[in-house]
Amino acid sequence: MKSNEVVSAVTENGLLSIYTKDNTYVSHETLSWLREYLDQRNFVQVHRSSIVNINNIVEVQPWFNHNFILILTNKQRIPVGRSYLKSLKSILNM
C-alpha cells in the first residue's frame, strides 16, 4: 500500500485501522508510528485517534458544540477534535 492510497487512519480499542478507497487494513501499530511514514503535506491529525488525507476531504460539515465533521471520499465521517480545529482550519484556508 502506498501512502497516497490512504484515505484515513483511526485507532480504536488498541487497533489501528488504515482505510483506503477500496480496503481496510488493521494493525497493532500506533497512530504515531503511521504518522512517521505519511507525507506531512497531505496528512493531518484531526482527532486524538484520527488522521486524514486532506486530498480526500469531500465536505466539512458543522457539528454540535462548534465542532466539525469531515466527510471523506470513501463516505467515512470523521469528527474533528477541538484541539485540532485551529490547525485544520489553517490547512484548509477556512
FENWO-V926517 format. One record per run of one state. SS is the DSSP state (2 for helix, 1 for strand, 0 for the rest). FROM is the first residue (numbers start at 0). LEN is the number of residues. If there is no record, write none. Layout:
SS,FROM,LEN / SS,FROM,LEN
//
This chain:
0,0,2 / 2,2,3 / 1,5,7 / 0,12,2 / 1,14,6 / 0,20,3 / 1,23,4 / 0,27,3 / 2,30,7 / 0,37,5 / 1,42,5 / 0,47,2 / 1,49,4 / 2,53,3 / 1,56,7 / 0,63,3 / 1,66,6 / 0,72,4 / 1,76,3 / 0,79,2 / 2,81,10 / 0,91,3
//
